[in-house]
């Protein structure tokens, strides 16, 4: 038995199975957040996300593209935001976005997985991640949507080549993006 929600199917056990189609990332409800340890203190911030997803049949042929604008980094500190967007870190003037392009979407017994490339400063890095799907209830007449979350650990050397005292090697990233049908 398969339960259906417009554009989304739930497999037995309520595991999400996506219907074929084009989806767009709602930038008003989507972001990438990060946390890094610097000099023993936790630094947190976020970047808005845009992008698109194509769910194909078979699902392994599906593609996703996410982009975060580096000039829009937000930590709550204007001074730190300018430093992170500046040439020593993200270099927003030369590299206006960080992007992820998937090459494979697959369902395994533990859930959805995506494999692809994260591009930071014109350099691509292979990345595999687990995807967690949330199918929030919608009111009658509302378009179908879903929220996907993914967590990654990236190497801080992908963001900066300069030595930063006490910067931890790992930067934890979480992407949360809301998808709506692209009609």
C-alpha positions in Angstrom: 0.0 0.0 0.0 1.2 3.5 -0.8 -0.2 6.7 0.7 -0.2 9.8 -1.5 0.1 13.5 -0.9 0.0 15.7 -4.1 3.4 15.1 -5.7 4.7 13.0 -2.8 4.2 9.4 -2.0 4.8 7.6 1.3 6.1 4.1 1.1 5.1 1.5 3.7 6.4 2.6 7.1 5.9 6.3 6.1 9.2 6.6 4.3 9.0 9.5 1.7 9.2 8.6 -1.9 9.2 11.5 -4.3 7.1 11.8 -7.4 8.8 12.8 -10.7 8.8 16.5 -11.5 10.5 19.8 -11.2 10.8 21.5 -7.8 12.2 24.9 -6.9 13.9 26.0 -3.7 11.8 28.7 -1.8 14.6 31.2 -0.8 12.3 32.7 1.9 12.3 29.4 3.8 15.7 28.0 2.9 19.2 28.5 4.3 22.6 26.9 4.9 23.9 27.3 8.4 27.4 26.7 9.7 29.3 26.3 12.9 33.1 26.5 13.4 35.3 26.6 16.4 37.6 29.6 16.5 39.9 30.2 19.4 37.8 27.9 21.6 34.6 29.7 20.8 31.7 28.5 18.6 31.0 30.8 15.6 27.6 30.3 13.9 26.2 31.8 10.8 23.9 31.3 7.8 23.6 31.9 4.1 20.3 32.1 2.1 19.8 29.2 -0.4 18.3 29.1 -3.9 18.2 26.3 -6.4 16.2 23.6 -8.2 15.6 19.9 -8.1 14.5 17.5 -10.8 13.1 14.2 -9.6 13.4 11.7 -12.4 12.3 8.1 -13.0 14.4 6.2 -12.2 15.1 8.2 -9.1 18.9 7.7 -9.5 18.8 10.0 -12.5 17.5 12.9 -10.4 19.5 16.1 -10.0 19.7 19.0 -7.6 21.5 22.3 -7.6 21.8 24.5 -4.6 23.5 27.9 -4.4 24.4 30.2 -1.4 25.4 33.8 -2.0 28.7 34.4 -0.2 28.0 38.1 0.2 24.9 37.4 2.3 26.8 35.6 5.1 25.2 36.5 8.4 26.6 35.8 11.9 24.8 38.5 13.8 28.1 40.5 13.9 28.5 43.0 11.0 32.3 43.0 11.6 32.6 39.3 11.4 30.2 39.2 8.4 32.5 41.5 6.5 35.6 39.5 7.5 34.0 36.2 6.4 32.8 37.7 3.0 36.2 39.3 2.5 39.2 38.1 0.5 40.7 36.1 3.4 37.8 33.7 3.6 34.8 33.4 1.2 36.1 36.2 -1.1 32.6 37.1 -2.2 33.9 39.7 -4.7 35.7 37.0 -6.8 33.5 34.0 -5.8 29.9 35.1 -5.4 28.5 31.7 -4.5 29.0 28.3 -3.0 27.1 25.6 -4.9 26.2 22.0 -4.6 25.4 19.9 -7.7 24.2 16.3 -7.1 25.1 13.5 -9.4 23.2 10.7 -7.7 20.1 10.4 -5.5 19.4 7.0 -4.0 17.2 5.4 -1.5 18.9 3.0 0.9 17.2 1.2 3.9 18.5 4.0 6.2 16.9 6.8 4.0 17.8 9.1 1.1 21.4 9.8 0.1 22.8 12.4 -2.3 26.3 12.3 -3.9 27.7 15.3 -5.7 30.2 18.1 -5.8 30.4 21.2 -3.5 32.1 24.1 -5.3 33.9 26.6 -3.1 36.1 29.2 -4.7 36.3 27.6 -8.1 37.3 24.2 -6.6 35.1 21.2 -6.6 35.0 18.8 -3.7 33.2 15.4 -3.7 30.5 15.2 -1.1 28.0 12.6 0.1 25.2 13.4 2.4 22.1 12.0 4.1 18.9 13.8 3.3 16.1 14.0 5.9 12.6 14.8 4.4 9.8 16.5 6.2 6.3 16.5 4.6 4.5 19.2 6.5 0.7 19.2 6.4 -0.7 21.6 3.9 -4.1 23.3 4.0 -6.6 22.5 1.2 -5.7 24.5 -1.9 -2.1 25.1 -0.8 0.6 23.8 -3.3 2.4 20.7 -2.1 5.8 21.3 -0.6 8.5 19.5 1.4 11.5 20.4 3.5 14.8 18.7 3.1 17.6 18.9 5.6 21.2 17.7 5.1 24.2 17.9 7.4 27.8 17.9 6.2 31.3 18.4 7.7 33.6 20.3 5.4 37.3 21.0 5.7 38.1 24.6 6.8 40.9 24.7 4.2 38.2 24.7 1.5 37.1 28.1 2.7 40.5 29.8 3.6 44.0 29.0 2.5 45.5 31.4 5.1 46.4 30.2 8.6 43.9 31.3 11.2 45.0 30.9 14.8 42.9 28.2 16.5 40.4 27.7 13.6 39.1 24.1 13.8 39.7 21.9 10.9 36.0 21.0 10.4 33.1 23.3 9.6 29.7 21.8 10.3 27.1 22.8 7.7 23.4 22.1 7.7 21.2 22.9 4.7 17.5 23.2 5.1 15.5 24.0 2.0 11.9 24.1 1.3 10.8 22.7 -2.1 7.7 23.7 -4.1 6.6 22.4 -7.4 8.0 24.4 -10.3 5.0 25.0 -12.4 
